[in-house]
Amino acid sequence: MAMALNFDMHILSLSNQVAGELATPGIVGLYIETKARHAHRHRQDDWLILQLSLIGNLTLSPEKQTQLLQRLSQVYYKTSGAVTGALRVVSESLNHFLLERNGRASGEENRVIGYLNQLVIHADRLTFAQSGLTHAYWINKDGATHLYDPDLAGGGLGINKSAAVRYFQCPINAGDSLILTLQPSLSWDELFLGSLYGQGPESIRRKLIQNNIDKAEGIVIQLQSGTGKTIYLPVKPLAKPNLPETSELKETTAADTVSQVGELAEPTPQPQIVQEPKKETEGIEVAISEMSTETEQTFPPVAVSEVASTAIPPKGVTAGADNLSSLTGKELPSIHQPEQGLSSVDVPKKSIAQPKRAAFWGAISPTLHKGIEKIKPLENIFQIPTSIMAIIAILVPLIVVAITSAIYLRQGRVSEFAGYYALAQQSSAYAQGQSDPLTQRTAWIAVLKYLDQAEQYGQSPAAQTLRAKAQTALDQLDFIQRLDFMPALSEGLASDAQIVKMIATENELFLLDATSGVVWRAETASRGYVLHPETSCGPGINGLAMGKLIGFSVEKRVNEVYSVIRAADAKGNVVTCPANQNPHLDKLTPPDNGLGSLTGFLVERGNFYGLDPQKNAVWIYWGGKTNQKPELFFSQDIPPMKNILDFAVSQDDLYLLYQDGHLVQCAYNAVTPTRCNDPQPYKDSRPGRVNQVLKTETPFNRVFASQPPDPALYFLEPNTPAIYQFSLRSLAFHVQYRQNPLSTYTTLPRAKPASAIAISTDHRLAFLAYGNQIYYASLP
C-alpha cells in the first residue's frame, strides 16, 4: 500500500460552515476520495482532494456541488497516464460543463465561474493544481510557501473554451498543513503562517481567526500520522468576554432571543472521523456545531438568523454519483433541501437589531440627557413651534446617516486599497522569485493591474514606488525605452492640418499636410522649431499651381544651409523647392501603359520612386530623369498595390506596409528577377520570444527608413503610441520607444492615434505627429 495511507487528514473550515450543514460529512465545495472503486491501475494508490468555489448568481446547491465533485472524482480515477494529465482532464471536464451551463443562462449576471483546487497525494508527494486565481499556503518545517499564479488573474472555469491549469509539487511529511482560500487575509503573511508549523489543528484555527482582520474564508488541511482516515473538525467558537450588564440590555427583547438560542444549541461534538463511505447502505452522521450565547463588548449578540440557517438534515441521506447528469449534457437534478432542524425557529427580524440599538442608546442616554437638561430653556419662556420641531425631526436622522455613511465609505475605501495593494506586493514577490522571463512578465503585468484597481480607492507613495518598479521591470523584458516628449512647434499649424509624413535633418523639420497638400518647412530655434511658410513647398506657395502633394524627400546640397524639397502630386507633377529660390516644376514621363494616380513619392540615392496602385506598380525614374520612361520595380513577383498605407525604400530594398499591418519586402536586382517576401515577418528578439513573430496591440500604420550613420527601419504603432526599430534586411526587433508615464514635460494626446513619425539620426531625435500637433524627444 502507498505511503500516503500512513497519514490522517484533519479538515477544518475557517468559515461558519460546518459538517452538519450538508447531507454528507464535510464542507461545501470540498470532496475527498481515498480509495476509489474501479480506478485505473495508475490511480489506485492516489488520494484525491477537490475544492470548488462557484461565483455567480445561479450557483449550485451544496448537494449538487457534492454530486458534481463525485463525478469529477470518477473522471480522475478513470484517466490513465501522468497525474498532471489526469488533473487537466478534470479541469477541462468541469470547464466544459460550466461553459455549456453558462451558454444556456440568460444574461451575463447569471453566469457562474468556477475556481478549482485539486490535490493528489501519491506515496510521499503532493501534486497541486489550480484553475483560476485561488490561493494556497503550504506550511512545513521550512516555513510557509504561497502557491498561486498571477497569470490566472481574472480567469476561471466556464468562461473560456480551454481551462488554464498551473501545477505545483512538493514532498509531504506528518505535521504539514495546507490552507486553501479564494481571497487570503491581508494579515496572513508567510512569516506568520510559517510559525504555525508543528501546532495542532485547534491552535492553528484559533490563531488564523485572531489574525483574520478581513474575515477571509478558507479550509485548513493538516496531515498527521495515522491509518488513512479523514477527520472533519467542528467549528468551535472562540471564548468571548461577557458584556457589562446595563438596565437597558436587560430590558430588551433580544435577551429572550439569546436565551432561546441557548436552549436550542447542542453540546460541541467530538471531531468526526469519516471512513471510506459505503454509498449504497450506510447513512451519514451529521455533526452540529456548538453555538455560544456569550457576548463580547465590541460585537453584537448572536443573530438568530445565523442560527436558523444551520439545518439538521435527516439521517440516511446519501449523495450517489448516479444522481448527477453528464457534465456535458443536462443540468443537475433538483435536490430537495431538508426542512427539519433549527430553521423552524421563527423569530421576527427586527428583534435582531434591537440589542444593538439598546446597547447604543443605553450607553449614551445618561450623558445626552444631562446635556439636554443644561441647554434647554425654561418651559415658561417660549415654546418651539411645531413646524421647527418637524424640521429637526427630519434633519437630525439625515445628518446622522450622512456622517455614518461618510465614515463607512472612507473605511471601506481604505480596506479596498489595502487589499489590492497587498495582492500587488504578492505578485511582485512572485515575479522576483522566477527565472523564466515570460513568467516574470506575466507577474509584473498582474502587479500593474492590482495597482490600477487599488488606485481607484486611494494613493500612497509606496504604491507609486511599486508601480515604478513593475514598469521598469516590464520595460527591460519588453526592450522598451521611455522618452520625454515636448511640443516641437512654437506656433501651431492650422486646426484642420493632418501631418502624414515627416523628415528631420540637422537643422530643419519638414511636415507633409494631407489637408492642404503642402510640405511645411520649420527651422530649429532656441526651443523646438519655428515654421517658415514662405520657404515651404506646395500648391499656393509662391504662386505654385499644382495638385496636393502626396509624397516628398529632401536633399542637403554642399555649402548650402537649407535643404531642397522635392515632391510630387497624384498626376505626376514633380516640384523642386529650394529655400531661397522660386520652385521649379517638372512632369513625369508616363510608361507605355500610362501613369495612374500616384499615392506615394520619394527619392532614394537620386532615384525617383512613384507608388501607383491604379497600375499595380512602383515606378523607378533612374537618376531622377523625369524626361525618360520609368522602369517597373518588379519583374515577375508583383504584390498587390491596393490597401497600402505607406512605403519606404532603402538602397535596393522596397518595403510596402498594408492596412492590416503586414509588410511586403522586395529586393531589386538588375540581373535576376525581383524577389518579394509576402508577408515579411517581424522577428522578435526578446528573452523567451527569440525568433517568434512579434505581435503588437494594434497594426502599424507608418514605416520610416532612417539614413546613415544609423540606418534602420522604424514602424509606428499609433494607438499606444510606440515606435519600433527593426534591422533593415532581416527585420529583427531592436527596441521600442514609448512615452515616459512619469514625464514632467508634457502628455501625448490620448483621444486620437498618432499620424506620423520621423527619426533624426544626426541629433538622435524622435518625432511624433498627432494631426496638427507635433512632439519630439531625445533618444537615449
C-alpha positions in Angstrom: 0.0 0.0 0.0 1.3 3.5 -0.8 2.9 5.6 1.9 0.0 8.2 1.6 -2.1 5.8 3.8 0.3 6.5 6.7 -1.4 9.8 7.2 -4.7 11.0 8.6 -6.2 14.2 7.2 -7.7 16.7 9.6 -10.1 19.1 7.9 -11.2 22.4 9.3 -13.3 25.2 7.9 -12.4 28.8 8.7 -16.0 30.0 7.9 -19.3 29.5 9.7 -19.8 26.4 7.6 -19.8 23.1 9.4 -20.2 19.5 8.5 -23.7 19.4 9.9 -24.9 21.7 7.2 -24.5 19.1 4.5 -26.3 15.9 3.6 -22.8 14.3 3.6 -20.0 14.7 6.1 -17.7 17.5 5.0 -17.6 21.1 3.9 -19.5 22.7 1.0 -17.3 22.5 -2.1 -14.8 20.1 -0.6 -14.6 16.4 -1.7 -12.1 13.8 -0.7 -11.6 10.4 -2.1 -9.0 8.0 -0.6 -10.0 4.6 -2.1 -11.9 4.9 -5.4 -13.6 1.8 -6.8 -12.8 0.7 -10.3 -9.9 3.0 -10.5 -7.3 2.7 -13.3 -4.2 1.0 -12.2 -2.3 4.3 -12.5 -4.7 5.9 -10.0 -5.2 3.0 -7.4 -2.9 4.5 -4.8 -3.9 8.1 -5.2 -5.7 10.3 -2.7 -7.7 13.0 -4.4 -8.9 16.2 -2.8 -11.2 18.6 -4.8 -12.1 22.0 -3.6 -14.5 24.0 -5.7 -15.7 27.6 -5.4 -18.5 28.9 -7.6 -19.1 32.6 -8.1 -22.3 33.9 -9.6 -26.0 34.5 -9.0 -27.1 31.0 -10.0 -24.6 28.7 -8.3 -25.3 25.0 -7.4 -26.8 23.9 -4.1 -24.4 22.2 -1.7 -25.9 18.8 -2.6 -25.5 19.4 -6.3 -21.9 20.5 -5.7 -21.2 17.3 -3.9 -22.6 15.3 -6.8 -20.6 17.3 -9.3 -17.4 16.7 -7.4 -18.2 13.0 -7.1 -18.5 12.8 -10.8 -15.2 14.7 -11.3 -13.6 12.3 -9.0 -14.7 9.4 -11.2 -13.2 11.3 -14.2 -9.9 11.5 -12.4 -9.7 7.9 -11.3 -10.7 6.5 -14.7 -8.0 8.6 -16.6 -4.7 6.9 -17.2 -1.2 8.4 -17.6 0.6 11.0 -15.6 -1.1 12.7 -12.6 -0.9 16.2 -14.1 -2.6 14.9 -17.3 -5.4 13.4 -15.3 -5.8 16.7 -13.3 -6.0 18.6 -16.6 -8.8 16.3 -17.8 -10.7 17.1 -14.7 -10.3 20.8 -15.2 -11.3 20.5 -18.8 -14.4 18.5 -17.9 -15.6 21.0 -15.3 -14.8 23.9 -17.7 -16.9 22.2 -20.4 -19.8 21.6 -18.0 -19.8 25.3 -16.7 -19.3 26.7 -20.2 -22.4 24.9 -21.6 -24.4 25.8 -18.4 -23.4 29.5 -18.9 -24.4 29.2 -22.5 -27.9 28.4 -21.5 -28.1 31.1 -18.9 -29.9 34.3 -19.8 -27.6 37.3 -19.3 -24.1 37.9 -18.0 -25.4 38.3 -14.5 -26.4 34.7 -14.4 -23.0 33.4 -15.5 -21.2 31.1 -13.0 -17.4 31.0 -12.8 -15.6 28.1 -11.1 -12.3 28.2 -9.2 -10.9 24.7 -8.7 -8.1 23.4 -6.4 -7.0 19.7 -7.0 -4.7 17.9 -4.7 -3.3 14.4 -5.3 -1.3 12.6 -2.6 0.8 9.7 -4.1 3.3 8.0 -1.9 5.1 10.8 0.0 4.5 13.6 -2.6 1.8 16.1 -3.2 0.7 17.4 -6.6 -1.4 20.5 -6.5 -3.3 22.0 -9.5 -5.1 25.4 -9.6 -7.6 26.7 -12.1 -8.5 30.3 -11.6 -6.7 32.7 -9.2 -7.0 30.7 -6.0 -4.5 30.9 -3.2 -2.9 28.1 -1.2 -0.3 28.2 1.6 1.9 25.1 2.2 3.2 25.0 5.7 6.1 22.6 6.6 9.3 22.6 8.6 10.9 25.0 6.2 8.2 27.7 6.6 5.2 28.7 4.6 5.1 28.9 0.8 2.4 30.9 -1.1 1.2 28.8 -4.0 -0.6 30.8 -6.6 -0.1 32.1 -10.2 -1.0 35.7 -11.1 -1.2 34.6 -14.7 -4.6 33.1 -13.8 -5.9 36.5 -12.5 -9.3 37.3 -13.8 -9.7 33.8 -15.2 -11.7 30.8 -14.0 -13.6 27.9 -15.4 -16.7 28.3 -17.5 -15.8 31.5 -19.4 -13.2 30.2 -22.0 -13.1 27.2 -24.3 -9.9 26.0 -22.7 -9.1 25.6 -19.0 -5.9 27.2 -17.7 -4.1 25.0 -15.1 -1.0 25.6 -13.1 0.8 22.8 -11.2 3.0 22.7 -8.0 4.7 19.7 -6.4 6.3 19.2 -3.1 7.2 16.3 -0.7 4.9 15.7 2.4 5.5 14.7 6.0 3.4 14.3 9.1 2.7 17.8 10.5 2.5 19.6 7.2 -0.6 21.8 6.6 -2.3 23.4 3.6 -4.6 26.4 3.7 -6.9 26.9 0.7 -8.7 30.2 0.1 -10.2 32.2 -2.7 -9.1 35.5 -1.1 -6.4 35.4 1.7 -6.5 37.7 4.6 -4.1 40.6 4.4 -2.6 39.6 7.8 -1.6 36.1 6.6 2.0 36.8 5.6 4.4 33.9 5.1 6.3 34.7 8.3 3.2 34.4 10.5 1.9 31.3 8.7 5.4 29.6 9.0 5.1 30.0 12.8 2.1 27.7 12.8 4.1 24.6 11.9 4.0 21.9 14.5 0.8 23.2 16.2 -2.4 21.2 16.4 -5.5 22.0 14.3 -7.3 23.8 17.0 -4.4 26.0 17.7 -3.9 26.8 14.0 -7.6 27.6 13.7 -7.6 30.0 16.7 -4.5 31.9 15.5 -5.8 32.2 11.9 -9.1 33.6 13.1 -7.4 36.0 15.5 -5.2 37.3 12.6 -8.1 37.3 10.2 -8.8 41.1 10.1 -10.9 41.0 7.0 -12.8 37.7 7.7 -11.3 35.7 4.9 -12.8 32.2 4.5 -10.8 29.1 3.7 -10.1 25.5 4.5 -7.2 24.0 6.5 -5.9 20.5 5.8 -3.4 19.1 8.2 -1.6 15.7 7.7 -0.8 13.7 10.8 0.4 10.2 11.3 -2.4 7.7 11.0 -4.0 5.0 9.0 -5.8 6.8 6.2 -8.8 8.4 8.0 -10.4 11.8 7.1 -11.3 13.7 10.2 -13.6 16.8 10.0 -13.1 19.1 12.9 -16.2 21.1 14.0 -16.1 24.9 14.2 -15.7 25.8 17.9 -16.5 29.4 18.7 -13.7 31.4 20.5 -14.3 32.3 24.1 -15.6 35.9 24.4 -15.7 38.2 27.5 -19.1 39.0 28.9 -20.7 42.4 28.2 -21.1 44.7 31.2 -24.7 44.5 32.1 -26.9 47.5 31.9 -30.5 48.1 32.7 -31.3 48.8 29.0 -29.8 45.5 27.9 -31.7 43.5 30.4 -35.0 45.0 29.4 -34.6 44.4 25.6 -36.4 41.6 23.9 -33.0 40.4 22.4 -32.2 38.8 25.8 -35.1 36.5 25.4 -34.0 35.7 21.8 -30.5 34.8 23.0 -32.0 32.5 25.7 -34.0 30.7 23.0 -30.8 30.2 21.0 -29.1 28.8 24.1 -31.9 26.2 24.6 -31.6 25.0 21.0 -27.9 24.7 20.9 -26.3 21.3 21.1 -23.1 20.4 23.0 -20.0 20.6 20.9 -19.4 17.2 19.2 -16.1 15.5 19.1 -14.0 15.5 15.9 -15.8 13.4 13.3 -13.8 10.5 11.7 -15.0 9.6 8.3 -14.0 6.2 6.9 -14.5 5.5 3.2 -18.3 5.7 2.9 -20.5 2.8 1.8 -22.7 4.8 -0.5 -25.3 2.1 -1.1 -26.2 1.1 2.5 -24.8 3.4 5.1 -26.4 6.6 6.4 -24.4 9.7 7.0 -23.9 11.1 10.5 -24.2 14.8 10.8 -22.4 17.0 13.4 -24.0 20.1 14.8 -21.6 22.8 15.9 -21.8 24.3 19.3 -23.3 27.8 19.4 -22.3 30.2 22.1 -24.7 32.6 23.7 -21.9 34.6 25.3 -21.4 38.2 24.1 -18.5 40.4 23.7 -18.3 44.2 24.3 -17.3 45.1 20.7 -19.6 42.7 18.9 -23.4 42.4 18.7 -25.2 39.4 20.3 -25.6 36.2 18.2 -28.0 36.7 15.4 -30.8 34.3 15.3 -30.9 34.3 11.5 -27.4 32.7 11.5 -28.5 30.0 13.9 -31.6 29.3 11.9 -29.6 28.8 8.7 -27.9 25.7 10.2 -30.3 22.9 9.2 -30.3 19.3 10.5 -30.7 17.0 7.6 -32.4 13.7 8.0 -30.3 10.7 8.5 -29.8 8.1 5.9 -29.4 10.6 3.0 -26.8 9.6 0.6 -25.2 11.5 -2.3 -24.7 9.0 -5.0 -22.9 9.9 -8.2 -25.8 8.4 -10.2 -27.9 11.4 -9.4 -25.6 13.7 -11.4 -26.3 14.2 -15.0 -23.5 14.2 -17.6 -21.0 17.1 -17.3 -21.6 17.9 -21.0 -25.3 17.3 -21.0 -28.3 18.3 -18.9 -28.5 20.4 -15.8 -28.1 18.8 -12.4 -31.3 17.4 -11.0 -33.2 19.3 -8.4 -32.4 18.2 -4.8 -34.8 18.8 -2.0 -33.5 20.9 0.9 -34.0 19.4 4.3 -36.7 21.2 6.3 -36.0 19.8 9.8 -33.9 21.4 12.5 -33.2 24.9 13.8 -34.5 26.6 10.7 -38.0 26.0 12.1 -37.5 28.7 14.8 -39.4 31.8 13.7 -38.2 35.0 15.3 -39.1 38.4 13.9 -36.2 40.1 12.1 -36.5 43.3 14.0 -35.5 41.5 17.2 -32.0 41.0 15.8 -31.3 44.7 15.6 -32.9 45.6 19.0 -29.9 44.6 21.2 -27.7 46.8 19.1 -30.0 49.8 19.5 -30.5 49.2 23.2 -26.8 48.9 23.8 -26.1 52.1 21.9 -28.8 54.2 23.5 -28.1 52.7 26.9 -24.5 53.9 26.7 -25.2 57.5 25.5 -28.6 58.1 27.1 -27.4 59.4 30.6 -24.8 61.8 29.1 -27.2 63.0 26.4 -29.9 63.5 28.9 -27.7 65.6 31.2 -26.6 67.7 28.2 -30.1 68.5 27.1 -31.1 69.4 30.7 -28.3 72.0 30.7 -29.2 73.7 27.5 -33.0 73.5 27.3 -34.8 76.8 28.2 -37.4 77.2 30.9 -40.8 76.0 29.8 -42.4 79.3 30.6 -40.0 81.4 28.5 -41.0 80.2 25.0 -42.2 77.1 23.2 -40.6 75.7 20.0 -43.1 75.8 17.1 -44.3 72.5 15.8 -43.0 73.2 12.3 -39.5 73.7 13.6 -39.7 70.5 15.6 -40.8 68.7 12.5 -37.8 70.0 10.5 -35.5 69.0 13.3 -37.0 65.5 13.4 -36.3 65.1 9.7 -32.8 66.7 9.6 -31.2 65.1 12.6 -31.6 61.5 11.3 -30.4 62.6 7.8 -27.3 64.2 9.3 -26.5 61.1 11.4 -26.9 58.9 8.4 -24.7 61.1 6.3 -21.9 61.2 8.9 -22.1 57.4 9.4 -22.1 56.8 5.7 -19.1 59.0 5.2 -17.1 57.2 7.9 -18.1 53.8 6.5 -17.2 54.7 2.9 -13.9 56.1 4.0 -13.0 53.0 6.0 -14.3 50.8 3.1 -12.1 52.6 0.6 -9.0 52.2 2.8 -9.7 48.5 3.2 -10.2 48.0 -0.6 -7.0 49.9 -1.3 -5.0 47.8 1.2 -6.4 44.6 -0.3 -5.4 45.3 -3.9 -2.1 46.7 -2.8 -1.3 43.5 -0.8 -2.1 41.4 -3.9 0.3 43.7 -5.9 3.0 43.1 -3.4 2.5 39.3 -3.6 2.7 39.4 -7.4 5.9 41.4 -7.1 7.5 38.9 -4.8 6.4 36.1 -7.1 7.9 37.8 -10.1 11.3 38.4 -8.4 11.5 34.7 -7.5 11.1 33.5 -11.1 13.8 32.9 -13.7 11.6 32.4 -16.7 11.2 35.8 -18.5 7.6 35.1 -19.7 6.5 34.1 -16.1 8.2 37.3 -14.8 6.4 39.4 -17.4 3.0 37.9 -16.5 3.5 38.5 -12.8 4.6 42.2 -13.3 1.6 42.8 -15.5 -0.5 41.5 -12.6 1.2 43.9 -10.3 0.1 46.9 -12.5 -3.4 45.6 -12.8 -3.7 45.3 -9.0 -2.3 48.8 -8.6 -4.8 50.1 -11.1 -7.6 48.6 -9.0 -6.0 49.9 -5.7 -5.7 53.5 -7.1 -9.5 53.6 -7.6 -9.7 53.8 -3.8 -6.6 55.8 -2.9 -3.0 56.7 -3.4 0.2 56.1 -1.4 3.9 56.7 -2.0 4.6 53.0 -1.5 2.1 52.1 -4.3 3.7 54.6 -6.6 7.2 53.2 -5.9 5.9 49.7 -6.6 4.4 50.8 -9.9 7.6 52.4 -11.0 9.5 49.2 -10.1 7.0 47.0 -12.0 7.1 49.3 -15.0 10.9 49.3 -15.1 11.0 45.5 -14.9 8.4 45.2 -17.8 10.3 47.7 -19.9 13.5 45.7 -19.5 11.8 42.5 -20.5 10.0 44.1 -23.5 13.0 46.2 -24.7 11.2 49.4 -24.1 13.0 52.7 -23.7 11.0 55.7 -22.3 11.1 59.1 -23.8 10.2 62.6 -22.6 8.2 64.2 -25.4 7.8 68.0 -25.8 5.9 70.2 -28.2 8.0 70.8 -31.3 6.4 74.0 -32.8 6.3 77.3 -31.1 3.4 78.3 -33.3 0.8 75.7 -34.2 -0.4 74.6 -37.6 -3.9 75.1 -38.9 -6.6 73.3 -36.8 -7.5 71.0 -39.7 -3.9 70.1 -40.6 -3.2 66.4 -40.8 0.5 65.6 -40.8 1.1 62.2 -42.5 4.8 62.3 -43.2 7.8 64.0 -41.6 11.6 64.2 -42.3 14.1 65.8 -39.9 17.6 67.0 -40.9 20.4 68.6 -38.8 18.6 71.9 -38.5 15.2 71.6 -40.2 11.9 69.7 -39.9 9.6 69.0 -42.8 5.9 68.2 -42.5 3.5 66.9 -45.2 0.0 68.2 -44.5 -2.6 65.9 -46.2 -5.3 68.5 -45.8 -3.6 71.4 -47.7 -1.2 69.2 -49.7 1.8 71.4 -48.6 5.2 70.4 -47.2 5.8 72.9 -44.4 9.4 73.8 -43.5 10.4 74.5 -39.9 13.8 75.6 -38.6 15.4 74.8 -35.2 15.2 77.6 -32.6 16.3 78.0 -29.0 13.4 75.7 -28.0 11.8 73.5 -30.6 11.1 74.6 -34.2 9.7 77.7 -35.9 7.6 77.4 -39.0 8.7 79.2 -42.2 5.6 79.2 -44.6 7.3 81.4 -47.1 10.0 78.8 -47.8 7.6 75.9 -47.7 6.5 73.9 -50.8 3.2 73.1 -52.4 0.1 74.5 -54.1 -0.4 78.2 -53.5 3.1 78.7 -52.0 5.0 81.3 -54.1 2.3 81.1 -56.7 2.8 77.4 -57.4 -0.1 75.9 -59.4 -0.3 72.1 -59.0 -2.3 69.4 -57.1 -1.9 68.4 -53.5 1.5 66.8 -52.7 1.3 63.1 -52.0 5.0 62.5 -51.1 8.3 64.2 -50.7 12.0 63.8 -49.9 14.7 66.4 -49.0 18.2 66.9 -50.3 21.0 68.7 -48.5 23.4 70.3 -51.0 27.0 71.1 -50.4 27.8 74.5 -49.0 24.1 75.3 -48.5 22.5 75.8 -45.1 18.9 74.8 -46.1 17.7 71.6 -47.7 15.9 71.4 -51.1 12.3 69.9 -51.1 11.4 67.6 -53.9 7.8 66.4 -54.0 5.1 65.2 -56.4 1.3 65.3 -56.8 -1.0 62.5 -57.8 -0.8 63.4 -61.5 3.0 63.0 -61.7 3.9 66.7 -61.4 7.3 67.0 -59.6 8.3 70.2 -57.9 11.7 71.2 -56.6 11.6 73.9 -53.9 15.0 75.5 -52.8 14.7 77.6 -49.6 15.5 81.0 -51.2 14.5 80.4 -54.8 11.4 80.1 -56.8 10.1 76.5 -57.2 10.7 74.5 -60.4 8.1 72.2 -61.9 8.6 69.1 -64.0 6.4 66.4 -65.4 7.0 62.6 -65.0 7.1 60.8 -68.4 4.5 58.1 -68.3 5.3 54.4 -69.1 4.0 52.7 -72.1 0.7 51.6 -70.4 0.3 55.1 -68.9 0.7 56.6 -65.5 -2.1 56.1 -63.0 -2.9 58.2 -59.9 0.1 58.2 -57.6 -0.4 57.8 -53.9 3.3 57.9 -52.8 6.5 59.5 -53.9 10.1 59.6 -52.5 13.7 59.9 -53.6 16.5 57.4 -52.7 20.1 57.9 -53.9 18.9 60.3 -56.6 16.3 57.9 -58.0 12.5 58.8 -58.0 10.1 56.2 -56.8 6.3 56.5 -57.5 3.7 54.3 -55.9 0.9 53.7 -58.5 -1.9 51.4 -57.2 -4.0 52.1 -60.2 -1.4 50.4 -62.4 -0.4 48.0 -59.7 3.2 49.3 -60.0 6.1 51.0 -58.3 7.9 53.1 -61.0 11.6 53.9 -60.9 12.9 57.1 -62.6 16.6 56.4 -62.6 18.8 59.4 -61.6 15.6 61.5 -61.3 15.3 61.9 -65.0 11.7 62.8 -65.4 12.0 63.1 -69.2 12.7 59.4 -69.6 10.3 56.5 -69.3 10.4 54.7 -65.9 11.2 51.1 -65.2 8.9 48.8 -63.2 10.5 47.9 -59.9 9.1 44.3 -60.2 9.8 41.7 -62.8 7.6 38.6 -62.1 6.8 38.7 -58.5 4.4 41.6 -58.2 2.5 42.0 -54.9 -1.0 43.8 -55.0 -0.7 47.5 -54.6 -4.2 48.1 -53.1 -4.6 48.9 -49.4 -1.1 50.2 -49.0 -0.8 52.8 -46.2 2.9 53.7 -46.6 6.1 52.6 -48.3 9.8 53.1 -47.9 13.0 52.4 -49.9 16.5 51.7 -48.6 19.1 51.1 -51.2 17.7 48.2 -53.3 15.0 47.1 -50.8 11.4 48.2 -51.1 9.0 48.0 -48.1 5.2 48.1 -48.6 3.1 48.5 -45.4 -0.6 47.4 -45.7 -3.7 48.5 -43.8 -3.8 45.2 -41.8 -0.2 45.9 -40.6 1.6 43.2 -42.6 4.7 44.1 -44.6 6.0 43.0 -48.0 9.7 43.3 -48.6 11.1 43.2 -52.2 14.7 43.3 -53.3 15.6 44.8 -56.7 18.2 43.1 -58.9 19.1 44.2 -62.4 20.3 40.7 -63.3 18.0 38.2 -61.5 14.2 38.5 -61.1 12.8 40.7 -58.3 12.2 38.7 -55.1 9.4 39.5 -52.6 8.6 38.2 -49.2 4.9 38.4 -48.7 4.5 38.7 -45.8 7.8 39.6 -44.3 7.5 38.6 -40.6 8.5 40.9 -37.8 11.1 38.8 -35.8 11.1 39.1 -32.1 14.3 39.0 -30.2 13.2 39.5 -26.6 14.1 36.8 -23.9 11.7 33.9 -24.1 10.4 35.0 -27.6 13.5 34.9 -29.8 12.7 34.2 -33.5 9.0 34.2 -32.8 6.7 36.6 -34.8 6.4 39.9 -33.0 2.8 40.8 -32.3 1.6 44.3 -31.4 -1.5 45.6 -29.7 -2.7 47.4 -32.9 -1.3 47.2 -36.5 1.5 49.5 -37.7 0.3 52.5 -39.9 3.6 54.1 -40.8 7.1 53.0 -41.9 10.2 55.1 -42.0 13.7 54.3 -43.2 16.4 56.3 -41.5 19.7 57.4 -43.1 23.3 56.7 -42.1 25.0 56.8 -39.6 22.4 54.6 -38.1 20.2 53.2 -40.9 17.2 51.2 -39.6 13.6 50.6 -40.2 11.0 52.2 -37.9 7.3 51.5 -37.6 4.6 53.4 -35.8 2.0 51.7 -33.6 -0.5 54.6 -33.5 -2.7 53.9 -30.5 -0.1 53.1 -27.8 1.8 55.1 -29.3 5.1 53.3 -29.8 7.9 53.5 -32.3 9.5 50.1 -33.1 13.0 49.8 -34.5 14.0 46.8 -36.7 17.0 45.9 -38.7 16.8 46.6 -42.5 17.3 43.2 -44.0 16.2 40.6 -41.5 13.6 42.8 -39.7 14.9 41.7 -36.3 13.3 43.7 -33.5 15.8 46.0 -31.6 14.0 48.4 -29.4 10.7 50.1 -28.7 10.3 53.8 -27.8 7.3 55.0 -25.7 6.4 58.0 -23.7 7.6 58.1 -20.1 4.4 57.8 -18.0 6.1 59.9 -15.2 7.2 62.6 -17.6 7.1 66.2 -16.2 7.3 67.8 -19.6 4.0 67.0 -21.4 1.5 64.3 -22.0 0.8 63.0 -25.5 -2.8 63.1 -26.7 -4.9 60.1 -25.7 -8.1 60.7 -27.7 -6.6 60.1 -31.2 -3.9 57.9 -32.8 -0.5 59.2 -33.9 -0.4 60.0 -37.6 3.3 60.1 -38.5 6.9 59.5 -37.2 10.4 60.6 -38.1 13.8 59.8 -36.7 16.8 62.2 -36.9 20.0 60.1 -36.7 22.1 63.3 -36.7 20.8 64.6 -33.4 19.2 61.4 -32.1 15.7 62.8 -32.0 12.3 61.1 -32.4 9.2 62.9 -33.7 5.5 62.1 -33.4 2.6 63.8 -35.1 -1.0 63.9 -34.0 -2.9 65.7 -36.7 -1.7 69.3 -36.3 0.3 68.7 -33.2 4.0 67.8 -33.4 6.1 66.4 -30.5 9.8 65.5 -30.3 12.1 63.7 -27.8 15.8 62.9 -27.4 16.7 59.3 -28.0 18.9 57.5 -25.4 
